[in-house]
Amino acid sequence: MTAAHGGRSDSPTGRHPAERRVLRRAFGTFATGVTVVTVGGEQPHGMTANSFTSVSLDPPLVLVCVDKSTVMHTCLDAAPVFGISVLAAGHAEVARYFADSRRPVGPGEFTGIAAVPGERTGAPMIADALAWFECELWRRYDGGDHTIVVGRLLSYTQPATDQALLFHNGRLGTTGPDREVPT
Ligand SMILES: Cc1cc2nc3c(=O)[nH]c(=O)nc-3n(C[C@H](O)[C@H](O)[C@H](O)COP(=O)(O)O)c2cc1C
């Protein structure tokens, strides 16, 4: 066994702020891509999410874990459909914007953001994303302080080919051919 580098807990509860910080850091060691989850309608809304996971090919399912305290959580309670845009390397500002609680809410939220309405859902889909997934709500599962939202694909598209935007140890980065590990 190697020595623990960061925090260590044999009985984590996730309740205390200091423990939450350490736990968040441990979770953050798992490198992910970055998406923006969106809902359309009169009050379109978007939220940066790295908890996106593909779940099933048949039926085609994806999931995203949504914090119960977010505006997006309330939006998804009401919206039967939603969109997920997989961000490209050039989308760091977009990722920061849709994670920033000071951004405007309502129609103004997408002012200055290059996005097009999804053909099946009307949810704003981020321009030049690596992939667009338009979903209908399939199941919701309780996930502690998050809800695990599983969507069934209505459509998918790969609008652009580029390096991916990554999230690792609390920082945004990108993939690159020079980082490939020989197999
Ligand atoms: C890279 C990154 C990934 C994130 N992933 C998630 C996620 O998967 N689920 C989530 O609920 N919040 C996630 N967040 C936090 C939300 O984006 C942030 O709390 C946002 O302001 C919530 O928006 P809303 O309350 O306006 O809906 C992430 C933030 C960042 C920067």
The ligand as an SDF file (V2000), in Angstrom:
LIG
                    3D

 31 33  0  0  0  0  0  0  0  0999 V2000
  -15.9760   21.7860  -14.3070 C   0  0  0  0  0  0  0  0  0  0  0  0
  -17.2480   21.8510  -13.4820 C   0  0  0  0  0  0  0  0  0  0  0  0
  -18.0780   20.7430  -13.4130 C   0  0  0  0  0  0  0  0  0  0  0  0
  -19.2770   20.7710  -12.6780 C   0  0  0  0  0  0  0  0  0  0  0  0
  -20.0620   19.6690  -12.6540 N   0  0  0  0  0  0  0  0  0  0  0  0
  -21.2320   19.6850  -11.9910 C   0  0  0  0  0  0  0  0  0  0  0  0
  -22.0920   18.5440  -12.0060 C   0  0  0  0  0  0  0  0  0  0  0  0
  -21.8040   17.5240  -12.6140 O   0  0  0  0  0  0  0  0  0  0  0  0
  -23.2690   18.6370  -11.3370 N   0  0  0  0  0  0  0  0  0  0  0  0
  -23.6440   19.7620  -10.6590 C   0  0  0  0  0  0  0  0  0  0  0  0
  -24.7400   19.7770  -10.0630 O   0  0  0  0  0  0  0  0  0  0  0  0
  -22.8370   20.8670  -10.6240 N   0  0  0  0  0  0  0  0  0  0  0  0
  -21.6570   20.8490  -11.2830 C   0  0  0  0  0  0  0  0  0  0  0  0
  -20.8550   21.9560  -11.2880 N   0  0  0  0  0  0  0  0  0  0  0  0
  -21.2720   23.1510  -10.5650 C   0  0  0  0  0  0  0  0  0  0  0  0
  -22.3460   23.9420  -11.3400 C   0  0  0  0  0  0  0  0  0  0  0  0
  -21.9430   24.1870  -12.6770 O   0  0  0  0  0  0  0  0  0  0  0  0
  -22.5760   25.3000  -10.6450 C   0  0  0  0  0  0  0  0  0  0  0  0
  -22.9490   25.0820   -9.2980 O   0  0  0  0  0  0  0  0  0  0  0  0
  -23.6290   26.1350  -11.3540 C   0  0  0  0  0  0  0  0  0  0  0  0
  -23.4980   27.4910  -10.9630 O   0  0  0  0  0  0  0  0  0  0  0  0
  -25.0490   25.6860  -11.0410 C   0  0  0  0  0  0  0  0  0  0  0  0
  -25.9030   26.4610  -11.8280 O   0  0  0  0  0  0  0  0  0  0  0  0
  -27.4160   26.8010  -11.4800 P   0  0  0  0  0  0  0  0  0  0  0  0
  -27.6070   26.7460   -9.9690 O   0  0  0  0  0  0  0  0  0  0  0  0
  -27.5970   28.1890  -12.0250 O   0  0  0  0  0  0  0  0  0  0  0  0
  -28.2460   25.7970  -12.2180 O   0  0  0  0  0  0  0  0  0  0  0  0
  -19.6440   21.9440  -11.9850 C   0  0  0  0  0  0  0  0  0  0  0  0
  -18.7940   23.0660  -12.0610 C   0  0  0  0  0  0  0  0  0  0  0  0
  -17.6260   23.0120  -12.7890 C   0  0  0  0  0  0  0  0  0  0  0  0
  -16.7480   24.2390  -12.8700 C   0  0  0  0  0  0  0  0  0  0  0  0
  1  2  1  0
  2  3  1  0
  2 30  2  0
  3  4  2  0
  4  5  1  0
  4 28  1  0
  5  6  2  0
  6  7  1  0
  6 13  1  0
  7  8  2  0
  7  9  1  0
  9 10  1  0
 10 11  2  0
 10 12  1  0
 12 13  2  0
 13 14  1  0
 14 15  1  0
 14 28  1  0
 15 16  1  0
 16 17  1  0
 16 18  1  0
 18 19  1  0
 18 20  1  0
 20 21  1  0
 20 22  1  0
 22 23  1  0
 23 24  1  0
 24 25  2  0
 24 26  1  0
 24 27  1  0
 28 29  2  0
 29 30  1  0
 30 31  1  0
M  END
$$$$
